[in-house]
């Protein structure tokens, strides 16, 4: 089938977004150069301080794998124009010409391939470094396509390319036909994703697009009337995409888990962002949070990777299905404890909207039977004391 690669992408379920570049050294977010009105010449000199840990990629991939992520999307070049890859003479504003003196995309891809994680490349469309972006746009497009061709040719098979920034000049001729044809020539099964931004979530935009985006939004059903197409929501653990030392607004792990299921109930992937610090390594809190997300996914992986949205609905549960099986995900399930230890919680009753009867029902996290109230109902039993996973998933059949 011509679009099997899109169907494979849908089953990945959960990916890690990684915003990493010169702004990581500054530590004020990926838009620091523009938003904080930094001196451009001084900012660009940060290339002399871009000293990256030898094992940055190994640690990143290890963390992604522990979190249950099946792919990583790395910012190979962001809006400041600095490239993590060898630009092969297009300019010297790249990692091989920085203080680290290495091709970081090569290191990233090698580690992904070694651990069975699929590498994806984010690449900016807008550019604050290249003067042609504002002075000679057709010439800039030549440069952009040459840059993308390097990524398509020099790193083996990749999962896809994730573009961002055309919303900066929506009325310019971006020559997307030419750009996408370059990708198809070298990477025929690469997902082509072009972020439509906060204002036009879920919009396709071009017939070659393989996945729509829902940036910091809520996924919705994806229109597949013209061709098979996937959906992906990107969201950050904090308010910033790139590392910001003074960003304390970390999302809770329960919020991340609910966001993941909110994505999967529409057959969309969640692309959860982290921002490596100056040396390319993640903060302790991001690393540990991702490990705990991975604990939940490990106990409930069937609903994350294998199940698809169901037409069956229920009170107090998100319903997914795979083959003869159904999955009911119930949010905010409490733990069982002595009344003197924990506050009382609103325990939920799940009611399926069907005339059929539930059979072979078990809890995914421990395999124990689900106690049915009647043929279509059951109580969301609290987690045993010592365990509190927030979302509980029941697996069952209907007869």
SETIRO-83209 format. One record per residue (C-alpha): residue in one letter; x, y negated, z negated; residue number from 1. Coordinates in nm, 4 decimals. Layout:
// SETIRO-83209
+---+----------+----------+----------+-----+
! r !        x !        y !        z !   k !
+---+----------+----------+----------+-----+
! a !        X !        Y !        Z ! NUM !
...
+---+----------+----------+----------+-----+
// end
This chain:
// SETIRO-83209
+---+----------+----------+----------+-----+
! r !        x !        y !        z !   k !
+---+----------+----------+----------+-----+
! x !   0.0000 !   0.0000 !   0.0000 !   1 !
! x !   0.1242 !  -0.3457 !   0.0924 !   2 !
! x !   0.0508 !  -0.4972 !  -0.2481 !   3 !
! x !   0.1649 !  -0.2216 !  -0.4828 !   4 !
! x !   0.4291 !  -0.4544 !  -0.6284 !   5 !
! x !   0.1512 !  -0.6874 !  -0.7472 !   6 !
! x !  -0.0295 !  -0.3998 !  -0.9179 !   7 !
! x !   0.2975 !  -0.2982 !  -1.0860 !   8 !
! x !   0.3405 !  -0.6542 !  -1.2112 !   9 !
! x !  -0.0062 !  -0.6491 !  -1.3679 !  10 !
! x !   0.0910 !  -0.3424 !  -1.5717 !  11 !
! x !   0.3984 !  -0.5115 !  -1.7200 !  12 !
! x !   0.1668 !  -0.6888 !  -1.9637 !  13 !
! x !   0.4214 !  -0.8867 !  -2.1620 !  14 !
! x !   0.7274 !  -1.0833 !  -2.0539 !  15 !
! x !   0.9815 !  -1.3140 !  -2.2173 !  16 !
! x !   1.0309 !  -1.6646 !  -2.0782 !  17 !
! x !   1.3777 !  -1.8057 !  -2.1453 !  18 !
! x !   1.4486 !  -2.1788 !  -2.1067 !  19 !
! x !   1.8250 !  -2.2123 !  -2.1221 !  20 !
! x !   2.0562 !  -2.4820 !  -1.9831 !  21 !
! x !   2.2537 !  -2.7959 !  -2.0679 !  22 !
! x !   1.9570 !  -2.9207 !  -2.2692 !  23 !
! x !   2.0207 !  -2.6294 !  -2.5064 !  24 !
! x !   2.3436 !  -2.8028 !  -2.6106 !  25 !
! x !   2.1606 !  -3.1330 !  -2.6664 !  26 !
! x !   1.9012 !  -2.9555 !  -2.8827 !  27 !
! x !   1.6149 !  -3.1960 !  -2.8118 !  28 !
! x !   1.4069 !  -2.9970 !  -2.5642 !  29 !
! x !   1.4310 !  -2.9305 !  -2.1906 !  30 !
! x !   1.2940 !  -3.2756 !  -2.0936 !  31 !
! x !   1.5372 !  -3.4648 !  -2.3203 !  32 !
! x !   1.7181 !  -3.6376 !  -2.0315 !  33 !
! x !   1.3989 !  -3.8033 !  -1.9064 !  34 !
! x !   1.1721 !  -3.8238 !  -2.2084 !  35 !
! x !   1.4383 !  -3.9395 !  -2.4543 !  36 !
! x !   1.5908 !  -4.1763 !  -2.1936 !  37 !
! x !   1.9396 !  -4.0351 !  -2.2279 !  38 !
! x !   2.2277 !  -4.1717 !  -2.0223 !  39 !
! x !   2.2464 !  -3.9464 !  -1.7169 !  40 !
! x !   2.6245 !  -3.9646 !  -1.6802 !  41 !
! x !   2.6780 !  -3.8723 !  -2.0430 !  42 !
! x !   2.4182 !  -3.5966 !  -2.0231 !  43 !
! x !   2.5890 !  -3.4408 !  -1.7221 !  44 !
! x !   2.9185 !  -3.4395 !  -1.9122 !  45 !
! x !   2.7577 !  -3.1836 !  -2.1416 !  46 !
! x !   2.8850 !  -2.9332 !  -1.8844 !  47 !
! x !   3.2209 !  -2.9720 !  -2.0641 !  48 !
! x !   3.0612 !  -2.8440 !  -2.3874 !  49 !
! x !   2.8672 !  -2.5570 !  -2.2323 !  50 !
! x !   3.0483 !  -2.2749 !  -2.4120 !  51 !
! x !   2.8391 !  -1.9591 !  -2.4116 !  52 !
! x !   2.8734 !  -1.6505 !  -2.6318 !  53 !
! x !   3.0137 !  -1.3501 !  -2.4466 !  54 !
! x !   2.7216 !  -1.1322 !  -2.5574 !  55 !
! x !   2.4396 !  -1.3843 !  -2.5102 !  56 !
! x !   2.2695 !  -1.1785 !  -2.2371 !  57 !
! x !   2.3056 !  -0.8504 !  -2.4245 !  58 !
! x !   2.1449 !  -1.0010 !  -2.7334 !  59 !
! x !   1.8649 !  -1.1640 !  -2.5331 !  60 !
! x !   1.7753 !  -0.8431 !  -2.3508 !  61 !
! x !   1.7938 !  -0.6405 !  -2.6725 !  62 !
! x !   1.5519 !  -0.8795 !  -2.8416 !  63 !
! x !   1.3130 !  -0.8703 !  -2.5450 !  64 !
! x !   1.3153 !  -0.4913 !  -2.5450 !  65 !
! x !   1.2479 !  -0.4738 !  -2.9199 !  66 !
! x !   0.9561 !  -0.7151 !  -2.8683 !  67 !
! x !   0.7964 !  -0.4844 !  -2.6125 !  68 !
! x !   0.8639 !  -0.7153 !  -2.3165 !  69 !
! x !   0.8965 !  -0.5449 !  -1.9786 !  70 !
! x !   1.0509 !  -0.8422 !  -1.7990 !  71 !
! x !   1.2393 !  -1.1674 !  -1.8620 !  72 !
! x !   1.2041 !  -1.4873 !  -1.6606 !  73 !
! x !   1.5233 !  -1.6944 !  -1.6917 !  74 !
! x !   1.5599 !  -2.0603 !  -1.5950 !  75 !
! x !   1.8321 !  -2.0236 !  -1.3320 !  76 !
! x !   1.8003 !  -2.3975 !  -1.2632 !  77 !
! x !   1.5808 !  -2.6443 !  -1.4482 !  78 !
! x !   1.4804 !  -3.0017 !  -1.3673 !  79 !
! x !   1.8190 !  -3.1460 !  -1.4686 !  80 !
! x !   1.9647 !  -2.9685 !  -1.1645 !  81 !
! x !   2.2200 !  -2.7602 !  -1.3566 !  82 !
! x !   2.2430 !  -2.4007 !  -1.2339 !  83 !
! x !   2.3245 !  -2.0960 !  -1.4441 !  84 !
! x !   2.4398 !  -1.9180 !  -1.1261 !  85 !
! x !   2.7266 !  -1.9659 !  -0.8815 !  86 !
! x !   2.5900 !  -2.2124 !  -0.6245 !  87 !
! x !   2.8582 !  -2.0981 !  -0.3779 !  88 !
! x !   2.9780 !  -2.4485 !  -0.2922 !  89 !
! x !   2.6446 !  -2.6317 !  -0.2799 !  90 !
! x !   2.7744 !  -2.8364 !  -0.5722 !  91 !
! x !   2.9869 !  -2.7946 !  -0.8842 !  92 !
! x !   2.7069 !  -2.8608 !  -1.1300 !  93 !
! x !   2.6804 !  -2.4962 !  -1.2296 !  94 !
! x !   2.7849 !  -2.2523 !  -1.5015 !  95 !
! x !   3.1028 !  -2.1296 !  -1.3239 !  96 !
! x !   3.2280 !  -2.4921 !  -1.3258 !  97 !
! x !   3.1249 !  -2.5496 !  -1.6877 !  98 !
! x !   3.3246 !  -2.4861 !  -2.0040 !  99 !
! x !   3.2106 !  -2.1221 !  -2.0069 ! 100 !
! x !   3.3397 !  -2.0642 !  -1.6506 ! 101 !
! x !   3.1055 !  -1.7716 !  -1.5815 ! 102 !
! x !   2.8069 !  -1.6800 !  -1.3648 ! 103 !
! x !   2.5432 !  -1.6398 !  -1.6360 ! 104 !
! x !   2.2749 !  -1.5138 !  -1.4004 ! 105 !
! x !   2.5038 !  -1.2251 !  -1.3058 ! 106 !
! x !   2.5479 !  -1.1389 !  -1.6741 ! 107 !
! x !   2.1715 !  -1.1652 !  -1.7294 ! 108 !
! x !   2.0816 !  -0.9400 !  -1.4364 ! 109 !
! x !   2.3437 !  -0.6802 !  -1.5292 ! 110 !
! x !   2.2088 !  -0.6538 !  -1.8846 ! 111 !
! x !   1.8475 !  -0.6345 !  -1.7648 ! 112 !
! x !   1.9325 !  -0.3555 !  -1.5232 ! 113 !
! x !   2.1240 !  -0.1668 !  -1.7912 ! 114 !
! x !   1.8258 !  -0.1733 !  -2.0296 ! 115 !
! x !   1.5373 !  -0.1201 !  -1.7876 ! 116 !
! x !   1.4111 !  -0.4784 !  -1.8150 ! 117 !
! x !   1.3038 !  -0.6458 !  -1.4896 ! 118 !
! x !   1.4836 !  -0.9778 !  -1.4172 ! 119 !
! x !   1.2769 !  -1.2689 !  -1.2867 ! 120 !
! x !   1.4194 !  -1.6055 !  -1.1830 ! 121 !
! x !   1.2629 !  -1.9397 !  -1.2717 ! 122 !
! x !   1.3815 !  -2.2101 !  -1.0323 ! 123 !
! x !   1.2910 !  -2.5763 !  -1.0452 ! 124 !
! x !   1.1455 !  -2.7539 !  -0.7453 ! 125 !
! x !   1.1940 !  -3.1072 !  -0.8741 ! 126 !
! x !   1.5533 !  -3.2187 !  -0.9341 ! 127 !
! x !   1.6945 !  -3.5073 !  -1.1377 ! 128 !
! x !   2.0532 !  -3.4381 !  -1.0292 ! 129 !
! x !   2.0434 !  -3.4169 !  -0.6493 ! 130 !
! x !   2.0027 !  -3.7712 !  -0.5026 ! 131 !
! x !   1.8366 !  -3.6292 !  -0.1884 ! 132 !
! x !   1.5306 !  -3.5409 !  -0.3939 ! 133 !
! x !   1.4323 !  -3.9092 !  -0.3818 ! 134 !
! x !   1.6453 !  -4.0383 !  -0.0929 ! 135 !
! x !   1.6118 !  -3.7681 !   0.1760 ! 136 !
! x !   1.3466 !  -3.5121 !   0.0923 ! 137 !
! x !   1.3852 !  -3.2891 !   0.4030 ! 138 !
! x !   1.7573 !  -3.2611 !   0.3293 ! 139 !
! x !   1.6748 !  -3.1744 !  -0.0304 ! 140 !
! x !   1.4437 !  -2.8941 !   0.0880 ! 141 !
! x !   1.7350 !  -2.7498 !   0.2883 ! 142 !
! x !   1.9415 !  -2.7524 !  -0.0321 ! 143 !
! x !   1.6573 !  -2.5952 !  -0.2317 ! 144 !
! x !   1.6091 !  -2.3121 !   0.0173 ! 145 !
! x !   1.9840 !  -2.2470 !   0.0340 ! 146 !
! x !   1.9860 !  -2.2276 !  -0.3463 ! 147 !
! x !   1.6974 !  -1.9813 !  -0.3574 ! 148 !
! x !   1.8566 !  -1.7715 !  -0.0827 ! 149 !
! x !   2.1675 !  -1.7311 !  -0.2989 ! 150 !
! x !   1.9499 !  -1.5923 !  -0.5777 ! 151 !
! x !   1.7745 !  -1.3574 !  -0.3348 ! 152 !
! x !   2.0965 !  -1.2241 !  -0.1789 ! 153 !
! x !   2.3561 !  -1.2052 !  -0.4549 ! 154 !
! x !   2.1950 !  -1.0282 !  -0.7510 ! 155 !
! x !   2.0292 !  -0.7154 !  -0.6189 ! 156 !
! x !   1.6608 !  -0.6422 !  -0.6486 ! 157 !
! x !   1.4688 !  -0.8843 !  -0.8702 ! 158 !
! x !   1.1132 !  -0.8883 !  -0.9971 ! 159 !
! x !   1.0241 !  -1.2279 !  -0.8586 ! 160 !
! x !   1.0749 !  -1.6020 !  -0.8407 ! 161 !
! x !   0.8865 !  -1.8491 !  -1.0605 ! 162 !
! x !   0.8771 !  -2.2047 !  -0.9260 ! 163 !
! x !   0.7847 !  -2.5180 !  -1.1147 ! 164 !
! x !   0.7626 !  -2.8879 !  -1.0382 ! 165 !
! x !   0.5886 !  -2.9421 !  -0.7058 ! 166 !
! x !   0.3220 !  -3.1267 !  -0.9056 ! 167 !
! x !   0.5859 !  -3.4026 !  -0.9358 ! 168 !
! x !   0.5424 !  -3.4843 !  -0.5637 ! 169 !
! x !   0.2115 !  -3.3259 !  -0.4644 ! 170 !
! x !   0.1863 !  -3.5142 !  -0.1346 ! 171 !
! x !   0.5340 !  -3.4297 !  -0.0004 ! 172 !
! x !   0.5996 !  -3.1577 !   0.2557 ! 173 !
! x !   0.7588 !  -2.8855 !   0.0444 ! 174 !
! x !   0.7873 !  -2.6488 !   0.3428 ! 175 !
! x !   0.6543 !  -2.3614 !   0.1341 ! 176 !
! x !   0.6066 !  -2.1441 !   0.4435 ! 177 !
! x !   0.9800 !  -2.1637 !   0.5039 ! 178 !
! x !   1.0735 !  -2.1184 !   0.1369 ! 179 !
! x !   0.8529 !  -1.8145 !   0.0878 ! 180 !
! x !   0.9632 !  -1.6603 !   0.4178 ! 181 !
! x !   1.3225 !  -1.6787 !   0.2925 ! 182 !
! x !   1.2236 !  -1.4822 !  -0.0164 ! 183 !
! x !   1.0289 !  -1.2221 !   0.1804 ! 184 !
! x !   1.3258 !  -1.1736 !   0.4140 ! 185 !
! x !   1.5603 !  -1.0717 !   0.1326 ! 186 !
! x !   1.3225 !  -0.9609 !  -0.1452 ! 187 !
! x !   1.0024 !  -0.8320 !   0.0204 ! 188 !
! x !   0.8581 !  -0.7035 !  -0.3089 ! 189 !
! x !   0.9487 !  -1.0023 !  -0.5231 ! 190 !
! x !   0.6551 !  -1.1695 !  -0.6947 ! 191 !
! x !   0.6164 !  -1.5282 !  -0.5724 ! 192 !
! x !   0.4773 !  -1.7495 !  -0.8469 ! 193 !
! x !   0.4451 !  -2.1275 !  -0.8255 ! 194 !
! x !   0.3271 !  -2.2907 !  -1.1444 ! 195 !
! x !   0.0329 !  -2.5219 !  -1.0835 ! 196 !
! x !   0.0851 !  -2.6913 !  -1.4200 ! 197 !
! x !  -0.1464 !  -2.7998 !  -1.6968 ! 198 !
! x !  -0.3993 !  -2.9717 !  -1.4702 ! 199 !
! x !  -0.4748 !  -2.6951 !  -1.2177 ! 200 !
! x !  -0.4594 !  -2.3695 !  -1.4091 ! 201 !
! x !  -0.5447 !  -2.0565 !  -1.2137 ! 202 !
! x !  -0.5167 !  -2.2241 !  -0.8718 ! 203 !
! x !  -0.3615 !  -2.0163 !  -0.5905 ! 204 !
! x !  -0.2338 !  -2.2974 !  -0.3669 ! 205 !
! x !  -0.0729 !  -2.0860 !  -0.0890 ! 206 !
! x !  -0.1550 !  -1.7474 !   0.0702 ! 207 !
! x !   0.1886 !  -1.6050 !  -0.0192 ! 208 !
! x !   0.1363 !  -1.6615 !  -0.3920 ! 209 !
! x !   0.1231 !  -1.3311 !  -0.5816 ! 210 !
! x !   0.0226 !  -1.4578 !  -0.9266 ! 211 !
! x !  -0.1615 !  -1.7633 !  -1.0519 ! 212 !
! x !  -0.0487 !  -1.9368 !  -1.3709 ! 213 !
! x !  -0.2224 !  -2.0574 !  -1.6849 ! 214 !
! x !   0.0336 !  -2.2844 !  -1.8520 ! 215 !
! x !  -0.0453 !  -2.3241 !  -2.2235 ! 216 !
! x !  -0.4084 !  -2.2481 !  -2.1452 ! 217 !
! x !  -0.6607 !  -1.9698 !  -2.1679 ! 218 !
! x !  -0.6646 !  -1.7109 !  -1.8889 ! 219 !
! x !  -0.9782 !  -1.6655 !  -1.6837 ! 220 !
! x !  -1.0821 !  -1.4057 !  -1.4264 ! 221 !
! x !  -0.8506 !  -1.4284 !  -1.1242 ! 222 !
! x !  -1.0033 !  -1.4664 !  -0.7777 ! 223 !
! x !  -0.8936 !  -1.1624 !  -0.5750 ! 224 !
! x !  -1.1381 !  -1.2115 !  -0.2877 ! 225 !
! x !  -0.8665 !  -1.3059 !  -0.0356 ! 226 !
! x !  -0.5919 !  -1.0639 !  -0.1470 ! 227 !
! x !  -0.4770 !  -0.8741 !  -0.4578 ! 228 !
! x !  -0.3370 !  -1.1315 !  -0.6969 ! 229 !
! x !  -0.2179 !  -1.1288 !  -1.0563 ! 230 !
! x !  -0.2435 !  -1.3799 !  -1.3382 ! 231 !
! x !   0.0087 !  -1.4918 !  -1.5970 ! 232 !
! x !  -0.0150 !  -1.7269 !  -1.8927 ! 233 !
! x !   0.3025 !  -1.8934 !  -2.0184 ! 234 !
! x !   0.3181 !  -2.0188 !  -2.3741 ! 235 !
! x !   0.5959 !  -2.1201 !  -2.6120 ! 236 !
! x !   0.6697 !  -1.9981 !  -2.9607 ! 237 !
! x !   0.7206 !  -2.3680 !  -3.0443 ! 238 !
! x !   0.6046 !  -2.6964 !  -2.8867 ! 239 !
! x !   0.9157 !  -2.7220 !  -2.6667 ! 240 !
! x !   1.0288 !  -2.4852 !  -2.3929 ! 241 !
! x !   1.3992 !  -2.5573 !  -2.4379 ! 242 !
! x !   1.5694 !  -2.5486 !  -2.7790 ! 243 !
! x !   1.4755 !  -2.8403 !  -3.0045 ! 244 !
! x !   1.6469 !  -2.8334 !  -3.3423 ! 245 !
! x !   1.3714 !  -3.0376 !  -3.5089 ! 246 !
! x !   1.0718 !  -2.8484 !  -3.3730 ! 247 !
! x !   0.9075 !  -2.6771 !  -3.6716 ! 248 !
! x !   0.5745 !  -2.5919 !  -3.5058 ! 249 !
! x !   0.6232 !  -2.2181 !  -3.4755 ! 250 !
! x !   0.3153 !  -2.0239 !  -3.3815 ! 251 !
! x !   0.2132 !  -1.7468 !  -3.6162 ! 252 !
! x !   0.2581 !  -1.3835 !  -3.5177 ! 253 !
! x !  -0.1211 !  -1.3241 !  -3.5422 ! 254 !
! x !  -0.1735 !  -1.6147 !  -3.2986 ! 255 !
! x !   0.0745 !  -1.4605 !  -3.0542 ! 256 !
! x !  -0.0962 !  -1.1214 !  -3.0776 ! 257 !
! x !  -0.4399 !  -1.2719 !  -3.0179 ! 258 !
! x !  -0.3009 !  -1.4635 !  -2.7195 ! 259 !
! x !  -0.1605 !  -1.1395 !  -2.5786 ! 260 !
! x !  -0.4976 !  -0.9639 !  -2.5978 ! 261 !
! x !  -0.6732 !  -1.2752 !  -2.4641 ! 262 !
! x !  -0.4475 !  -1.2380 !  -2.1586 ! 263 !
! x !  -0.4905 !  -0.8645 !  -2.1163 ! 264 !
! x !  -0.8708 !  -0.8823 !  -2.1336 ! 265 !
! x !  -0.8500 !  -1.0716 !  -1.8006 ! 266 !
! x !  -0.5747 !  -0.8443 !  -1.6633 ! 267 !
! x !  -0.3205 !  -1.1266 !  -1.7018 ! 268 !
! x !   0.0308 !  -1.1027 !  -1.8414 ! 269 !
! x !   0.1596 !  -1.3122 !  -2.1297 ! 270 !
! x !   0.4950 !  -1.4823 !  -2.0666 ! 271 !
! x !   0.6117 !  -1.5925 !  -2.4115 ! 272 !
! x !   0.8895 !  -1.8495 !  -2.4209 ! 273 !
! x !   1.2039 !  -1.8748 !  -2.6297 ! 274 !
! x !   1.4735 !  -2.1433 !  -2.6175 ! 275 !
! x !   1.8308 !  -2.0220 !  -2.6771 ! 276 !
! x !   2.0600 !  -2.2489 !  -2.8754 ! 277 !
! x !   2.3810 !  -2.4146 !  -2.7531 ! 278 !
! x !   2.5784 !  -2.0895 !  -2.7209 ! 279 !
! x !   2.2967 !  -1.8962 !  -2.5529 ! 280 !
! x !   2.1810 !  -1.7039 !  -2.8595 ! 281 !
! x !   1.8325 !  -1.7218 !  -3.0068 ! 282 !
! x !   1.7475 !  -1.8655 !  -3.3452 ! 283 !
! x !   1.7014 !  -1.6154 !  -3.6266 ! 284 !
! x !   1.3336 !  -1.7010 !  -3.6626 ! 285 !
! x !   1.2550 !  -1.6408 !  -3.2931 ! 286 !
! x !   1.4493 !  -1.3153 !  -3.2972 ! 287 !
! x !   1.2706 !  -1.1857 !  -3.6055 ! 288 !
! x !   0.9262 !  -1.2984 !  -3.4904 ! 289 !
! x !   0.9701 !  -1.1084 !  -3.1655 ! 290 !
! x !   1.0699 !  -0.7953 !  -3.3570 ! 291 !
! x !   0.7432 !  -0.8092 !  -3.5514 ! 292 !
! x !   0.5431 !  -0.8617 !  -3.2319 ! 293 !
! x !   0.7183 !  -0.5487 !  -3.1064 ! 294 !
! x !   0.6053 !  -0.3540 !  -3.4145 ! 295 !
! x !   0.2418 !  -0.4210 !  -3.3264 ! 296 !
! x !   0.2911 !  -0.3403 !  -2.9582 ! 297 !
! x !   0.4669 !  -0.0150 !  -3.0459 ! 298 !
! x !   0.1601 !   0.0945 !  -3.2415 ! 299 !
! x !  -0.0872 !  -0.0217 !  -2.9753 ! 300 !
! x !   0.1034 !   0.0000 !  -2.6472 ! 301 !
! x !  -0.1772 !   0.1719 !  -2.4542 ! 302 !
! x !  -0.3943 !  -0.1383 !  -2.4613 ! 303 !
! x !  -0.1044 !  -0.3670 !  -2.3639 ! 304 !
! x !   0.0404 !  -0.1797 !  -2.0668 ! 305 !
! x !  -0.2118 !   0.0771 !  -1.9449 ! 306 !
! x !  -0.5645 !  -0.0500 !  -2.0025 ! 307 !
! x !  -0.7617 !  -0.2846 !  -1.7783 ! 308 !
! x !  -1.0584 !  -0.5109 !  -1.8530 ! 309 !
! x !  -1.3874 !  -0.3275 !  -1.9007 ! 310 !
! x !  -1.7397 !  -0.4237 !  -1.8025 ! 311 !
! x !  -1.8447 !  -0.2792 !  -2.1392 ! 312 !
! x !  -1.8929 !  -0.5466 !  -2.4058 ! 313 !
! x !  -1.9301 !  -0.5407 !  -2.7819 ! 314 !
! x !  -1.9910 !  -0.7557 !  -3.0847 ! 315 !
! x !  -1.6675 !  -0.8467 !  -3.2690 ! 316 !
! x !  -1.4296 !  -0.6702 !  -3.0276 ! 317 !
! x !  -1.2480 !  -0.7074 !  -2.6947 ! 318 !
! x !  -1.3102 !  -0.3965 !  -2.4822 ! 319 !
! x !  -1.0538 !  -0.2523 !  -2.2396 ! 320 !
! x !  -1.0504 !   0.0823 !  -2.0585 ! 321 !
! x !  -0.8274 !   0.3401 !  -1.8907 ! 322 !
! x !  -0.9766 !   0.6422 !  -1.7174 ! 323 !
! x !  -1.2298 !   0.8012 !  -1.9528 ! 324 !
! x !  -1.1041 !   0.6084 !  -2.2546 ! 325 !
! x !  -1.2116 !   0.2739 !  -2.3977 ! 326 !
! x !  -1.0244 !   0.0494 !  -2.6397 ! 327 !
! x !  -1.1841 !  -0.1911 !  -2.8843 ! 328 !
! x !  -0.9488 !  -0.4615 !  -3.0184 ! 329 !
! x !  -1.0782 !  -0.6278 !  -3.3340 ! 330 !
! x !  -0.9141 !  -0.9526 !  -3.4487 ! 331 !
! x !  -0.8396 !  -1.0539 !  -3.8070 ! 332 !
! x !  -0.8872 !  -0.7145 !  -3.9698 ! 333 !
! x !  -0.7845 !  -0.7383 !  -4.3371 ! 334 !
! x !  -0.5847 !  -0.4963 !  -4.5466 ! 335 !
! x !  -0.7303 !  -0.2896 !  -4.8280 ! 336 !
! x !  -0.6205 !  -0.3930 !  -5.1766 ! 337 !
! x !  -0.7362 !  -0.4301 !  -5.5337 ! 338 !
! x !  -0.9671 !  -0.7301 !  -5.5722 ! 339 !
! x !  -0.7111 !  -0.8876 !  -5.8081 ! 340 !
! x !  -0.4431 !  -0.8737 !  -5.5361 ! 341 !
! x !  -0.6102 !  -1.0119 !  -5.2244 ! 342 !
! x !  -0.8945 !  -1.2458 !  -5.1402 ! 343 !
! x !  -1.2178 !  -1.1038 !  -5.0087 ! 344 !
! x !  -1.2350 !  -1.0897 !  -4.6297 ! 345 !
! x !  -1.5185 !  -1.0752 !  -4.3809 ! 346 !
! x !  -1.5028 !  -0.7142 !  -4.2674 ! 347 !
! x !  -1.6376 !  -0.6777 !  -3.9141 ! 348 !
! x !  -1.8848 !  -0.4310 !  -3.7702 ! 349 !
! x !  -1.8359 !  -0.3448 !  -3.4033 ! 350 !
! x !  -2.1501 !  -0.2864 !  -3.1973 ! 351 !
! x !  -2.1148 !  -0.1623 !  -2.8381 ! 352 !
! x !  -2.3667 !  -0.2796 !  -2.5801 ! 353 !
! x !  -2.4429 !   0.0608 !  -2.4283 ! 354 !
! x !  -2.6949 !   0.3418 !  -2.4428 ! 355 !
! x !  -2.4204 !   0.6037 !  -2.4526 ! 356 !
! x !  -2.2653 !   0.7447 !  -2.7688 ! 357 !
! x !  -1.9111 !   0.7032 !  -2.8970 ! 358 !
! x !  -1.7072 !   1.0251 !  -2.9196 ! 359 !
! x !  -1.3436 !   1.1164 !  -2.9988 ! 360 !
! x !  -1.2813 !   0.7814 !  -3.1682 ! 361 !
! x !  -0.9442 !   0.7241 !  -3.3397 ! 362 !
! x !  -0.7429 !   0.4260 !  -3.4596 ! 363 !
! x !  -0.4419 !   0.3683 !  -3.2339 ! 364 !
! x !  -0.2110 !   0.2551 !  -3.5136 ! 365 !
! x !  -0.2319 !   0.5792 !  -3.7140 ! 366 !
! x !  -0.4387 !   0.8333 !  -3.5158 ! 367 !
! x !  -0.6992 !   0.8707 !  -3.7907 ! 368 !
! x !  -1.0667 !   0.9178 !  -3.6972 ! 369 !
! x !  -1.2939 !   0.6147 !  -3.6729 ! 370 !
! x !  -1.5958 !   0.6540 !  -3.9013 ! 371 !
! x !  -1.9031 !   0.5799 !  -3.6944 ! 372 !
! x !  -2.2034 !   0.3945 !  -3.8360 ! 373 !
! x !  -2.4223 !   0.5230 !  -3.5533 ! 374 !
! x !  -2.3752 !   0.6244 !  -3.1906 ! 375 !
! x !  -2.2712 !   0.2763 !  -3.0787 ! 376 !
! x !  -2.1323 !   0.1191 !  -3.3968 ! 377 !
! x !  -1.8439 !   0.1437 !  -3.6397 ! 378 !
! x !  -1.6875 !  -0.0555 !  -3.9181 ! 379 !
! x !  -1.3494 !  -0.2201 !  -3.8651 ! 380 !
! x !  -1.1819 !  -0.0410 !  -4.1524 ! 381 !
! x !  -0.9148 !  -0.2423 !  -4.3339 ! 382 !
! x !  -0.5506 !  -0.1489 !  -4.2908 ! 383 !
! x !  -0.4091 !   0.0635 !  -4.5703 ! 384 !
! x !  -0.2317 !  -0.1274 !  -4.8449 ! 385 !
! x !   0.1297 !  -0.1841 !  -4.7391 ! 386 !
! x !   0.0301 !  -0.2457 !  -4.3789 ! 387 !
! x !  -0.1460 !  -0.5462 !  -4.2232 ! 388 !
! x !  -0.1312 !  -0.5672 !  -3.8424 ! 389 !
! x !  -0.4055 !  -0.8305 !  -3.7955 ! 390 !
! x !  -0.5535 !  -0.6728 !  -3.4802 ! 391 !
! x !  -0.6820 !  -0.3158 !  -3.5053 ! 392 !
! x !  -0.7546 !  -0.1067 !  -3.1961 ! 393 !
! x !  -0.9957 !   0.1847 !  -3.1744 ! 394 !
! x !  -0.9672 !   0.4349 !  -2.8883 ! 395 !
! x !  -1.2739 !   0.6349 !  -2.7882 ! 396 !
! x !  -1.4831 !   0.7948 !  -2.5149 ! 397 !
! x !  -1.8516 !   0.7557 !  -2.4320 ! 398 !
! x !  -2.0911 !   1.0422 !  -2.3764 ! 399 !
+---+----------+----------+----------+-----+
// end
